[in-house]
Amino acid sequence: MNSTLIVAKMESSSASDVARLFGQFDTTEMPGRMGTQRRQLFMYRGLYFHLQDFEGSDGGERIEEAKKDPRFIAISNDLRPHIDAFDPATWRSPSDAMAERFYHWTA
């Protein structure tokens, strides 16, 4: 399994809207198309954390292909009023907001 963690900025008042948007998105076949096994959203003091677990070791190709789907484009547009880049000067795509894992342990 492969995990990604996207870090951005979000006002706490947007949490219910963001959860609703992903709730709708996750009822479609898009998570399966991207290989998403689990999605978790967290917030802490104005920060937004989007943790996704994917089947297999790397879902990069599947996600790149899914980015062309109108549903992916729509949710990206719908999230814009709620989620701001952590560093707008360097953000070009979600990969620019992905945290780097530097330790992992499994029982």
C-alpha positions, 0 to 999 in steps of 0.5 A, spaced: 500 500 500 502 507 498 500 513 502 500 520 500 499 526 505 497 533 502 498 539 506 494 545 505 490 551 509 483 551 510 478 555 515 475 550 520 468 553 517 470 549 511 470 542 514 463 540 513 463 543 505 469 539 504 467 533 507 460 533 503 464 534 497 469 528 498 463 524 500 459 525 494 466 524 490 467 517 494 460 515 492 462 514 484 467 510 481 473 515 481 476 512 488 476 505 485 479 508 478 485 512 482 486 506 486 484 509 493 483 504 498 482 509 504 481 517 505 482 521 511 481 528 512 484 532 518 484 539 520 489 543 525 489 550 527 488 552 520 491 546 516 488 541 512 491 534 511 488 529 506 491 522 507 490 517 502 491 510 502 492 507 495 492 499 493 499 497 490 506 501 491 505 507 486 498 509 483 501 515 480 499 513 473 492 512 475 492 518 478 495 522 472 489 519 468 484 520 473 486 528 473 483 528 466 476 526 468 470 531 468 469 529 476 476 530 478 476 536 475 469 538 478 471 536 485 478 540 484 474 546 482 469 545 488 474 545 493 478 551 491 474 556 495 475 552 501 482 549 500 488 554 499 495 552 498 500 551 503 505 555 499 502 559 493 509 561 491 511 554 489 504 550 488 503 548 481 499 541 483 497 537 489 504 533 488 507 540 490 503 539 497 505 532 499 508 531 505 515 527 505 515 521 509 521 520 513 519 514 518 515 508 517 513 502 522 509 496 521 507 491 526 
